[in-house]
Amino acid sequence: MLVWLEANLATILTALVVFGLLALIVCAMIRDKKKGKSVTCGGCSGDCAHCRAEHAAKIAEARRAKAAKG
């Protein structure tokens, strides 16, 4: 058993690192979902045309506010 572990140590460590990174990504996605963020359409109901329009309006408003300040 010890010989097998020594022969496969690099593979085992690599797999542990990959699974650890995967776990961190999944946890971050779950945390974002709970905060209302999402990978697709910002967590909306699926009306992506609406989401893009709303997002564009927010960007335009932020640019106008920034221009008014400076």
mmCIF file of the N, C-alpha and C atoms, coordinates in Angstrom:
data_MODEL
# 
_entry.id   MODEL 
# 
loop_
_atom_site.group_PDB 
_atom_site.id 
_atom_site.type_symbol 
_atom_site.label_atom_id 
_atom_site.label_alt_id 
_atom_site.label_comp_id 
_atom_site.label_asym_id 
_atom_site.label_entity_id 
_atom_site.label_seq_id 
_atom_site.pdbx_PDB_ins_code 
_atom_site.Cartn_x 
_atom_site.Cartn_y 
_atom_site.Cartn_z 
_atom_site.occupancy 
_atom_site.B_iso_or_equiv 
_atom_site.pdbx_formal_charge 
_atom_site.auth_seq_id 
_atom_site.auth_comp_id 
_atom_site.auth_asym_id 
_atom_site.auth_atom_id 
_atom_site.pdbx_PDB_model_num 
ATOM 1   N N  . MET A 1 1  ? 0.815   -1.181 0.000   1.00 0.00 ? 1  MET A N  1 
ATOM 2   C CA . MET A 1 1  ? 0.000   0.000  0.000   1.00 0.00 ? 1  MET A CA 1 
ATOM 3   C C  . MET A 1 1  ? 0.865   1.254  0.000   1.00 0.00 ? 1  MET A C  1 
ATOM 4   N N  . LEU A 1 2  ? 1.907   1.273  0.797   1.00 0.00 ? 2  LEU A N  1 
ATOM 5   C CA . LEU A 1 2  ? 2.796   2.419  0.873   1.00 0.00 ? 2  LEU A CA 1 
ATOM 6   C C  . LEU A 1 2  ? 3.524   2.642  -0.449  1.00 0.00 ? 2  LEU A C  1 
ATOM 7   N N  . VAL A 1 3  ? 3.878   1.567  -1.111  1.00 0.00 ? 3  VAL A N  1 
ATOM 8   C CA . VAL A 1 3  ? 4.549   1.670  -2.406  1.00 0.00 ? 3  VAL A CA 1 
ATOM 9   C C  . VAL A 1 3  ? 3.610   2.318  -3.421  1.00 0.00 ? 3  VAL A C  1 
ATOM 10  N N  . TRP A 1 4  ? 2.350   1.932  -3.406  1.00 0.00 ? 4  TRP A N  1 
ATOM 11  C CA . TRP A 1 4  ? 1.370   2.502  -4.333  1.00 0.00 ? 4  TRP A CA 1 
ATOM 12  C C  . TRP A 1 4  ? 1.191   3.998  -4.075  1.00 0.00 ? 4  TRP A C  1 
ATOM 13  N N  . LEU A 1 5  ? 1.129   4.381  -2.784  1.00 0.00 ? 5  LEU A N  1 
ATOM 14  C CA . LEU A 1 5  ? 0.995   5.797  -2.447  1.00 0.00 ? 5  LEU A CA 1 
ATOM 15  C C  . LEU A 1 5  ? 2.195   6.607  -2.931  1.00 0.00 ? 5  LEU A C  1 
ATOM 16  N N  . GLU A 1 6  ? 3.391   6.069  -2.751  1.00 0.00 ? 6  GLU A N  1 
ATOM 17  C CA . GLU A 1 6  ? 4.593   6.755  -3.206  1.00 0.00 ? 6  GLU A CA 1 
ATOM 18  C C  . GLU A 1 6  ? 4.612   6.888  -4.719  1.00 0.00 ? 6  GLU A C  1 
ATOM 19  N N  . ALA A 1 7  ? 4.148   5.871  -5.420  1.00 0.00 ? 7  ALA A N  1 
ATOM 20  C CA . ALA A 1 7  ? 4.152   5.896  -6.873  1.00 0.00 ? 7  ALA A CA 1 
ATOM 21  C C  . ALA A 1 7  ? 3.119   6.879  -7.429  1.00 0.00 ? 7  ALA A C  1 
ATOM 22  N N  . ASN A 1 8  ? 2.038   7.119  -6.699  1.00 0.00 ? 8  ASN A N  1 
ATOM 23  C CA . ASN A 1 8  ? 0.950   7.967  -7.181  1.00 0.00 ? 8  ASN A CA 1 
ATOM 24  C C  . ASN A 1 8  ? 0.801   9.269  -6.407  1.00 0.00 ? 8  ASN A C  1 
ATOM 25  N N  . LEU A 1 9  ? 1.796   9.660  -5.659  1.00 0.00 ? 9  LEU A N  1 
ATOM 26  C CA . LEU A 1 9  ? 1.706   10.839 -4.810  1.00 0.00 ? 9  LEU A CA 1 
ATOM 27  C C  . LEU A 1 9  ? 1.436   12.110 -5.615  1.00 0.00 ? 9  LEU A C  1 
ATOM 28  N N  . ALA A 1 10 ? 2.117   12.296 -6.725  1.00 0.00 ? 10 ALA A N  1 
ATOM 29  C CA . ALA A 1 10 ? 1.925   13.498 -7.545  1.00 0.00 ? 10 ALA A CA 1 
ATOM 30  C C  . ALA A 1 10 ? 0.496   13.573 -8.080  1.00 0.00 ? 10 ALA A C  1 
ATOM 31  N N  . THR A 1 11 ? -0.035  12.450 -8.516  1.00 0.00 ? 11 THR A N  1 
ATOM 32  C CA . THR A 1 11 ? -1.403  12.415 -9.034  1.00 0.00 ? 11 THR A CA 1 
ATOM 33  C C  . THR A 1 11 ? -2.403  12.714 -7.930  1.00 0.00 ? 11 THR A C  1 
ATOM 34  N N  . ILE A 1 12 ? -2.178  12.153 -6.774  1.00 0.00 ? 12 ILE A N  1 
ATOM 35  C CA . ILE A 1 12 ? -3.080  12.362 -5.642  1.00 0.00 ? 12 ILE A CA 1 
ATOM 36  C C  . ILE A 1 12 ? -3.074  13.830 -5.222  1.00 0.00 ? 12 ILE A C  1 
ATOM 37  N N  . LEU A 1 13 ? -1.906  14.434 -5.126  1.00 0.00 ? 13 LEU A N  1 
ATOM 38  C CA . LEU A 1 13 ? -1.808  15.833 -4.730  1.00 0.00 ? 13 LEU A CA 1 
ATOM 39  C C  . LEU A 1 13 ? -2.448  16.751 -5.774  1.00 0.00 ? 13 LEU A C  1 
ATOM 40  N N  . THR A 1 14 ? -2.220  16.458 -7.037  1.00 0.00 ? 14 THR A N  1 
ATOM 41  C CA . THR A 1 14 ? -2.829  17.247 -8.106  1.00 0.00 ? 14 THR A CA 1 
ATOM 42  C C  . THR A 1 14 ? -4.352  17.166 -8.041  1.00 0.00 ? 14 THR A C  1 
ATOM 43  N N  . ALA A 1 15 ? -4.876  15.975 -7.828  1.00 0.00 ? 15 ALA A N  1 
ATOM 44  C CA . ALA A 1 15 ? -6.324  15.793 -7.730  1.00 0.00 ? 15 ALA A CA 1 
ATOM 45  C C  . ALA A 1 15 ? -6.881  16.555 -6.534  1.00 0.00 ? 15 ALA A C  1 
ATOM 46  N N  . LEU A 1 16 ? -6.186  16.534 -5.412  1.00 0.00 ? 16 LEU A N  1 
ATOM 47  C CA . LEU A 1 16 ? -6.633  17.270 -4.230  1.00 0.00 ? 16 LEU A CA 1 
ATOM 48  C C  . LEU A 1 16 ? -6.672  18.774 -4.485  1.00 0.00 ? 16 LEU A C  1 
ATOM 49  N N  . VAL A 1 17 ? -5.683  19.299 -5.175  1.00 0.00 ? 17 VAL A N  1 
ATOM 50  C CA . VAL A 1 17 ? -5.652  20.729 -5.501  1.00 0.00 ? 17 VAL A CA 1 
ATOM 51  C C  . VAL A 1 17 ? -6.804  21.085 -6.438  1.00 0.00 ? 17 VAL A C  1 
ATOM 52  N N  . VAL A 1 18 ? -7.034  20.270 -7.459  1.00 0.00 ? 18 VAL A N  1 
ATOM 53  C CA . VAL A 1 18 ? -8.114  20.527 -8.410  1.00 0.00 ? 18 VAL A CA 1 
ATOM 54  C C  . VAL A 1 18 ? -9.468  20.479 -7.702  1.00 0.00 ? 18 VAL A C  1 
ATOM 55  N N  . PHE A 1 19 ? -9.696  19.487 -6.879  1.00 0.00 ? 19 PHE A N  1 
ATOM 56  C CA . PHE A 1 19 ? -10.966 19.389 -6.156  1.00 0.00 ? 19 PHE A CA 1 
ATOM 57  C C  . PHE A 1 19 ? -11.135 20.535 -5.163  1.00 0.00 ? 19 PHE A C  1 
ATOM 58  N N  . GLY A 1 20 ? -10.040 20.974 -4.548  1.00 0.00 ? 20 GLY A N  1 
ATOM 59  C CA . GLY A 1 20 ? -10.109 22.115 -3.643  1.00 0.00 ? 20 GLY A CA 1 
ATOM 60  C C  . GLY A 1 20 ? -10.505 23.388 -4.367  1.00 0.00 ? 20 GLY A C  1 
ATOM 61  N N  . LEU A 1 21 ? -9.909  23.623 -5.534  1.00 0.00 ? 21 LEU A N  1 
ATOM 62  C CA . LEU A 1 21 ? -10.274 24.792 -6.327  1.00 0.00 ? 21 LEU A CA 1 
ATOM 63  C C  . LEU A 1 21 ? -11.721 24.712 -6.794  1.00 0.00 ? 21 LEU A C  1 
ATOM 64  N N  . LEU A 1 22 ? -12.147 23.541 -7.184  1.00 0.00 ? 22 LEU A N  1 
ATOM 65  C CA . LEU A 1 22 ? -13.534 23.351 -7.605  1.00 0.00 ? 22 LEU A CA 1 
ATOM 66  C C  . LEU A 1 22 ? -14.494 23.652 -6.457  1.00 0.00 ? 22 LEU A C  1 
ATOM 67  N N  . ALA A 1 23 ? -14.149 23.215 -5.271  1.00 0.00 ? 23 ALA A N  1 
ATOM 68  C CA . ALA A 1 23 ? -14.990 23.479 -4.103  1.00 0.00 ? 23 ALA A CA 1 
ATOM 69  C C  . ALA A 1 23 ? -15.073 24.980 -3.819  1.00 0.00 ? 23 ALA A C  1 
ATOM 70  N N  . LEU A 1 24 ? -13.962 25.696 -3.956  1.00 0.00 ? 24 LEU A N  1 
ATOM 71  C CA . LEU A 1 24 ? -13.968 27.146 -3.747  1.00 0.00 ? 24 LEU A CA 1 
ATOM 72  C C  . LEU A 1 24 ? -14.843 27.857 -4.782  1.00 0.00 ? 24 LEU A C  1 
ATOM 73  N N  . ILE A 1 25 ? -14.787 27.408 -6.026  1.00 0.00 ? 25 ILE A N  1 
ATOM 74  C CA . ILE A 1 25 ? -15.606 28.008 -7.083  1.00 0.00 ? 25 ILE A CA 1 
ATOM 75  C C  . ILE A 1 25 ? -17.081 27.780 -6.811  1.00 0.00 ? 25 ILE A C  1 
ATOM 76  N N  . VAL A 1 26 ? -17.434 26.564 -6.434  1.00 0.00 ? 26 VAL A N  1 
ATOM 77  C CA . VAL A 1 26 ? -18.837 26.255 -6.147  1.00 0.00 ? 26 VAL A CA 1 
ATOM 78  C C  . VAL A 1 26 ? -19.330 27.067 -4.955  1.00 0.00 ? 26 VAL A C  1 
ATOM 79  N N  . CYS A 1 27 ? -18.521 27.183 -3.925  1.00 0.00 ? 27 CYS A N  1 
ATOM 80  C CA . CYS A 1 27 ? -18.916 27.985 -2.752  1.00 0.00 ? 27 CYS A CA 1 
ATOM 81  C C  . CYS A 1 27 ? -19.125 29.443 -3.132  1.00 0.00 ? 27 CYS A C  1 
ATOM 82  N N  . ALA A 1 28 ? -18.260 29.986 -3.982  1.00 0.00 ? 28 ALA A N  1 
ATOM 83  C CA . ALA A 1 28 ? -18.411 31.370 -4.419  1.00 0.00 ? 28 ALA A CA 1 
ATOM 84  C C  . ALA A 1 28 ? -19.683 31.547 -5.236  1.00 0.00 ? 28 ALA A C  1 
ATOM 85  N N  . MET A 1 29 ? -20.002 30.577 -6.079  1.00 0.00 ? 29 MET A N  1 
ATOM 86  C CA . MET A 1 29 ? -21.223 30.652 -6.872  1.00 0.00 ? 29 MET A CA 1 
ATOM 87  C C  . MET A 1 29 ? -22.463 30.589 -5.982  1.00 0.00 ? 29 MET A C  1 
ATOM 88  N N  . ILE A 1 30 ? -22.437 29.744 -4.971  1.00 0.00 ? 30 ILE A N  1 
ATOM 89  C CA . ILE A 1 30 ? -23.567 29.646 -4.040  1.00 0.00 ? 30 ILE A CA 1 
ATOM 90  C C  . ILE A 1 30 ? -23.724 30.949 -3.264  1.00 0.00 ? 30 ILE A C  1 
ATOM 91  N N  . ARG A 1 31 ? -22.622 31.501 -2.801  1.00 0.00 ? 31 ARG A N  1 
ATOM 92  C CA . ARG A 1 31 ? -22.657 32.765 -2.061  1.00 0.00 ? 31 ARG A CA 1 
ATOM 93  C C  . ARG A 1 31 ? -23.213 33.887 -2.944  1.00 0.00 ? 31 ARG A C  1 
ATOM 94  N N  . ASP A 1 32 ? -22.768 33.951 -4.213  1.00 0.00 ? 32 ASP A N  1 
ATOM 95  C CA . ASP A 1 32 ? -23.278 34.967 -5.129  1.00 0.00 ? 32 ASP A CA 1 
ATOM 96  C C  . ASP A 1 32 ? -24.764 34.783 -5.392  1.00 0.00 ? 32 ASP A C  1 
ATOM 97  N N  . LYS A 1 33 ? -25.202 33.553 -5.526  1.00 0.00 ? 33 LYS A N  1 
ATOM 98  C CA . LYS A 1 33 ? -26.613 33.278 -5.776  1.00 0.00 ? 33 LYS A CA 1 
ATOM 99  C C  . LYS A 1 33 ? -27.469 33.734 -4.591  1.00 0.00 ? 33 LYS A C  1 
ATOM 100 N N  . LYS A 1 34 ? -26.970 33.514 -3.373  1.00 0.00 ? 34 LYS A N  1 
ATOM 101 C CA . LYS A 1 34 ? -27.704 33.946 -2.185  1.00 0.00 ? 34 LYS A CA 1 
ATOM 102 C C  . LYS A 1 34 ? -27.784 35.461 -2.093  1.00 0.00 ? 34 LYS A C  1 
ATOM 103 N N  . LYS A 1 35 ? -26.790 36.157 -2.638  1.00 0.00 ? 35 LYS A N  1 
ATOM 104 C CA . LYS A 1 35 ? -26.782 37.617 -2.625  1.00 0.00 ? 35 LYS A CA 1 
ATOM 105 C C  . LYS A 1 35 ? -27.595 38.191 -3.776  1.00 0.00 ? 35 LYS A C  1 
ATOM 106 N N  . GLY A 1 36 ? -28.132 37.326 -4.629  1.00 0.00 ? 36 GLY A N  1 
ATOM 107 C CA . GLY A 1 36 ? -28.937 37.798 -5.748  1.00 0.00 ? 36 GLY A CA 1 
ATOM 108 C C  . GLY A 1 36 ? -28.163 37.963 -7.031  1.00 0.00 ? 36 GLY A C  1 
ATOM 109 N N  . LYS A 1 37 ? -26.888 37.653 -6.998  1.00 0.00 ? 37 LYS A N  1 
ATOM 110 C CA . LYS A 1 37 ? -26.075 37.716 -8.204  1.00 0.00 ? 37 LYS A CA 1 
ATOM 111 C C  . LYS A 1 37 ? -26.165 36.362 -8.894  1.00 0.00 ? 37 LYS A C  1 
ATOM 112 N N  . SER A 1 38 ? -25.846 36.342 -10.164 1.00 0.00 ? 38 SER A N  1 
ATOM 113 C CA . SER A 1 38 ? -25.887 35.075 -10.877 1.00 0.00 ? 38 SER A CA 1 
ATOM 114 C C  . SER A 1 38 ? -24.969 35.135 -12.077 1.00 0.00 ? 38 SER A C  1 
ATOM 115 N N  . VAL A 1 39 ? -24.604 33.973 -12.590 1.00 0.00 ? 39 VAL A N  1 
ATOM 116 C CA . VAL A 1 39 ? -23.760 33.892 -13.768 1.00 0.00 ? 39 VAL A CA 1 
ATOM 117 C C  . VAL A 1 39 ? -24.563 34.308 -15.001 1.00 0.00 ? 39 VAL A C  1 
ATOM 118 N N  . THR A 1 40 ? -25.848 34.006 -15.030 1.00 0.00 ? 40 THR A N  1 
ATOM 119 C CA . THR A 1 40 ? -26.688 34.313 -16.181 1.00 0.00 ? 40 THR A CA 1 
ATOM 120 C C  . THR A 1 40 ? -27.733 35.344 -15.826 1.00 0.00 ? 40 THR A C  1 
ATOM 121 N N  . CYS A 1 41 ? -27.806 36.385 -16.582 1.00 0.00 ? 41 CYS A N  1 
ATOM 122 C CA . CYS A 1 41 ? -28.857 37.408 -16.494 1.00 0.00 ? 41 CYS A CA 1 
ATOM 123 C C  . CYS A 1 41 ? -29.015 38.030 -15.108 1.00 0.00 ? 41 CYS A C  1 
ATOM 124 N N  . GLY A 1 42 ? -28.012 38.024 -14.290 1.00 0.00 ? 42 GLY A N  1 
ATOM 125 C CA . GLY A 1 42 ? -28.103 38.685 -12.997 1.00 0.00 ? 42 GLY A CA 1 
ATOM 126 C C  . GLY A 1 42 ? -29.161 38.129 -12.074 1.00 0.00 ? 42 GLY A C  1 
ATOM 127 N N  . GLY A 1 43 ? -29.566 36.885 -12.277 1.00 0.00 ? 43 GLY A N  1 
ATOM 128 C CA . GLY A 1 43 ? -30.554 36.271 -11.413 1.00 0.00 ? 43 GLY A CA 1 
ATOM 129 C C  . GLY A 1 43 ? -31.979 36.640 -11.759 1.00 0.00 ? 43 GLY A C  1 
ATOM 130 N N  . CYS A 1 44 ? -32.223 37.159 -12.968 1.00 0.00 ? 44 CYS A N  1 
ATOM 131 C CA . CYS A 1 44 ? -33.580 37.565 -13.332 1.00 0.00 ? 44 CYS A CA 1 
ATOM 132 C C  . CYS A 1 44 ? -34.411 36.351 -13.746 1.00 0.00 ? 44 CYS A C  1 
ATOM 133 N N  . SER A 1 45 ? -35.619 36.624 -14.198 1.00 0.00 ? 45 SER A N  1 
ATOM 134 C CA . SER A 1 45 ? -36.555 35.546 -14.518 1.00 0.00 ? 45 SER A CA 1 
ATOM 135 C C  . SER A 1 45 ? -36.308 34.912 -15.878 1.00 0.00 ? 45 SER A C  1 
ATOM 136 N N  . GLY A 1 46 ? -35.372 35.396 -16.645 1.00 0.00 ? 46 GLY A N  1 
ATOM 137 C CA . GLY A 1 46 ? -35.082 34.809 -17.940 1.00 0.00 ? 46 GLY A CA 1 
ATOM 138 C C  . GLY A 1 46 ? -35.388 35.729 -19.105 1.00 0.00 ? 46 GLY A C  1 
ATOM 139 N N  . ASP A 1 47 ? -35.935 36.903 -18.834 1.00 0.00 ? 47 ASP A N  1 
ATOM 140 C CA . ASP A 1 47 ? -36.216 37.870 -19.887 1.00 0.00 ? 47 ASP A CA 1 
ATOM 141 C C  . ASP A 1 47 ? -34.939 38.670 -20.123 1.00 0.00 ? 47 ASP A C  1 
ATOM 142 N N  . CYS A 1 48 ? -34.023 38.104 -20.891 1.00 0.00 ? 48 CYS A N  1 
ATOM 143 C CA . CYS A 1 48 ? -32.695 38.698 -21.055 1.00 0.00 ? 48 CYS A CA 1 
ATOM 144 C C  . CYS A 1 48 ? -32.734 40.052 -21.754 1.00 0.00 ? 48 CYS A C  1 
ATOM 145 N N  . ALA A 1 49 ? -33.719 40.287 -22.612 1.00 0.00 ? 49 ALA A N  1 
ATOM 146 C CA . ALA A 1 49 ? -33.829 41.589 -23.250 1.00 0.00 ? 49 ALA A CA 1 
ATOM 147 C C  . ALA A 1 49 ? -34.060 42.653 -22.178 1.00 0.00 ? 49 ALA A C  1 
ATOM 148 N N  . HIS A 1 50 ? -34.891 42.335 -21.207 1.00 0.00 ? 50 HIS A N  1 
ATOM 149 C CA . HIS A 1 50 ? -35.154 43.256 -20.106 1.00 0.00 ? 50 HIS A CA 1 
ATOM 150 C C  . HIS A 1 50 ? -33.885 43.481 -19.277 1.00 0.00 ? 50 HIS A C  1 
ATOM 151 N N  . CYS A 1 51 ? -33.158 42.426 -19.004 1.00 0.00 ? 51 CYS A N  1 
ATOM 152 C CA . CYS A 1 51 ? -31.952 42.528 -18.179 1.00 0.00 ? 51 CYS A CA 1 
ATOM 153 C C  . CYS A 1 51 ? -30.917 43.423 -18.843 1.00 0.00 ? 51 CYS A C  1 
ATOM 154 N N  . ARG A 1 52 ? -30.703 43.235 -20.133 1.00 0.00 ? 52 ARG A N  1 
ATOM 155 C CA . ARG A 1 52 ? -29.711 44.044 -20.833 1.00 0.00 ? 52 ARG A CA 1 
ATOM 156 C C  . ARG A 1 52 ? -30.131 45.510 -20.833 1.00 0.00 ? 52 ARG A C  1 
ATOM 157 N N  . ALA A 1 53 ? -31.393 45.772 -21.054 1.00 0.00 ? 53 ALA A N  1 
ATOM 158 C CA . ALA A 1 53 ? -31.867 47.149 -21.081 1.00 0.00 ? 53 ALA A CA 1 
ATOM 159 C C  . ALA A 1 53 ? -31.705 47.801 -19.711 1.00 0.00 ? 53 ALA A C  1 
ATOM 160 N N  . GLU A 1 54 ? -32.025 47.059 -18.677 1.00 0.00 ? 54 GLU A N  1 
ATOM 161 C CA . GLU A 1 54 ? -31.893 47.592 -17.322 1.00 0.00 ? 54 GLU A CA 1 
ATOM 162 C C  . GLU A 1 54 ? -30.428 47.854 -17.011 1.00 0.00 ? 54 GLU A C  1 
ATOM 163 N N  . HIS A 1 55 ? -29.556 46.936 -17.408 1.00 0.00 ? 55 HIS A N  1 
ATOM 164 C CA . HIS A 1 55 ? -28.129 47.085 -17.165 1.00 0.00 ? 55 HIS A CA 1 
ATOM 165 C C  . HIS A 1 55 ? -27.582 48.294 -17.926 1.00 0.00 ? 55 HIS A C  1 
ATOM 166 N N  . ALA A 1 56 ? -27.993 48.455 -19.171 1.00 0.00 ? 56 ALA A N  1 
ATOM 167 C CA . ALA A 1 56 ? -27.532 49.588 -19.979 1.00 0.00 ? 56 ALA A CA 1 
ATOM 168 C C  . ALA A 1 56 ? -27.989 50.902 -19.362 1.00 0.00 ? 56 ALA A C  1 
ATOM 169 N N  . ALA A 1 57 ? -29.203 50.940 -18.835 1.00 0.00 ? 57 ALA A N  1 
ATOM 170 C CA . ALA A 1 57 ? -29.710 52.156 -18.201 1.00 0.00 ? 57 ALA A CA 1 
ATOM 171 C C  . ALA A 1 57 ? -28.899 52.490 -16.953 1.00 0.00 ? 57 ALA A C  1 
ATOM 172 N N  . LYS A 1 58 ? -28.539 51.492 -16.175 1.00 0.00 ? 58 LYS A N  1 
ATOM 173 C CA . LYS A 1 58 ? -27.732 51.728 -14.981 1.00 0.00 ? 58 LYS A CA 1 
ATOM 174 C C  . LYS A 1 58 ? -26.354 52.265 -15.338 1.00 0.00 ? 58 LYS A C  1 
ATOM 175 N N  . ILE A 1 59 ? -25.756 51.727 -16.404 1.00 0.00 ? 59 ILE A N  1 
ATOM 176 C CA . ILE A 1 59 ? -24.436 52.194 -16.846 1.00 0.00 ? 59 ILE A CA 1 
ATOM 177 C C  . ILE A 1 59 ? -24.528 53.640 -17.320 1.00 0.00 ? 59 ILE A C  1 
ATOM 178 N N  . ALA A 1 60 ? -25.549 53.941 -18.103 1.00 0.00 ? 60 ALA A N  1 
ATOM 179 C CA . ALA A 1 60 ? -25.721 55.306 -18.612 1.00 0.00 ? 60 ALA A CA 1 
ATOM 180 C C  . ALA A 1 60 ? -25.934 56.282 -17.464 1.00 0.00 ? 60 ALA A C  1 
ATOM 181 N N  . GLU A 1 61 ? -26.714 55.886 -16.469 1.00 0.00 ? 61 GLU A N  1 
ATOM 182 C CA . GLU A 1 61 ? -26.961 56.745 -15.317 1.00 0.00 ? 61 GLU A CA 1 
ATOM 183 C C  . GLU A 1 61 ? -25.682 56.989 -14.527 1.00 0.00 ? 61 GLU A C  1 
ATOM 184 N N  . ALA A 1 62 ? -24.877 55.961 -14.373 1.00 0.00 ? 62 ALA A N  1 
ATOM 185 C CA . ALA A 1 62 ? -23.611 56.105 -13.655 1.00 0.00 ? 62 ALA A CA 1 
ATOM 186 C C  . ALA A 1 62 ? -22.666 57.025 -14.418 1.00 0.00 ? 62 ALA A C  1 
ATOM 187 N N  . ARG A 1 63 ? -22.643 56.915 -15.735 1.00 0.00 ? 63 ARG A N  1 
ATOM 188 C CA . ARG A 1 63 ? -21.781 57.802 -16.542 1.00 0.00 ? 63 ARG A CA 1 
ATOM 189 C C  . ARG A 1 63 ? -22.242 59.253 -16.439 1.00 0.00 ? 63 ARG A C  1 
ATOM 190 N N  . ARG A 1 64 ? -23.559 59.470 -16.457 1.00 0.00 ? 64 ARG A N  1 
ATOM 191 C CA . ARG A 1 64 ? -24.083 60.823 -16.339 1.00 0.00 ? 64 ARG A CA 1 
ATOM 192 C C  . ARG A 1 64 ? -23.733 61.425 -14.981 1.00 0.00 ? 64 ARG A C  1 
ATOM 193 N N  . ALA A 1 65 ? -23.834 60.625 -13.927 1.00 0.00 ? 65 ALA A N  1 
ATOM 194 C CA . ALA A 1 65 ? -23.514 61.093 -12.589 1.00 0.00 ? 65 ALA A CA 1 
ATOM 195 C C  . ALA A 1 65 ? -22.038 61.428 -12.472 1.00 0.00 ? 65 ALA A C  1 
ATOM 196 N N  . LYS A 1 66 ? -21.202 60.601 -13.096 1.00 0.00 ? 66 LYS A N  1 
ATOM 197 C CA . LYS A 1 66 ? -19.762 60.841 -13.060 1.00 0.00 ? 66 LYS A CA 1 
ATOM 198 C C  . LYS A 1 66 ? -19.410 62.105 -13.842 1.00 0.00 ? 66 LYS A C  1 
ATOM 199 N N  . ALA A 1 67 ? -20.064 62.309 -14.979 1.00 0.00 ? 67 ALA A N  1 
ATOM 200 C CA . ALA A 1 67 ? -19.812 63.509 -15.787 1.00 0.00 ? 67 ALA A CA 1 
ATOM 201 C C  . ALA A 1 67 ? -20.271 64.759 -15.058 1.00 0.00 ? 67 ALA A C  1 
ATOM 202 N N  . ALA A 1 68 ? -21.370 64.668 -14.322 1.00 0.00 ? 68 ALA A N  1 
ATOM 203 C CA . ALA A 1 68 ? -21.874 65.828 -13.580 1.00 0.00 ? 68 ALA A CA 1 
ATOM 204 C C  . ALA A 1 68 ? -20.929 66.226 -12.445 1.00 0.00 ? 68 ALA A C  1 
ATOM 205 N N  . LYS A 1 69 ? -20.270 65.247 -11.857 1.00 0.00 ? 69 LYS A N  1 
ATOM 206 C CA . LYS A 1 69 ? -19.340 65.529 -10.765 1.00 0.00 ? 69 LYS A CA 1 
ATOM 207 C C  . LYS A 1 69 ? -18.068 66.192 -11.258 1.00 0.00 ? 69 LYS A C  1 
ATOM 208 N N  . GLY A 1 70 ? -17.576 65.713 -12.416 1.00 0.00 ? 70 GLY A N  1 
ATOM 209 C CA . GLY A 1 70 ? -16.254 66.149 -12.805 1.00 0.00 ? 70 GLY A CA 1 
ATOM 210 C C  . GLY A 1 70 ? -16.219 66.777 -14.096 1.00 0.00 ? 70 GLY A C  1 
# 
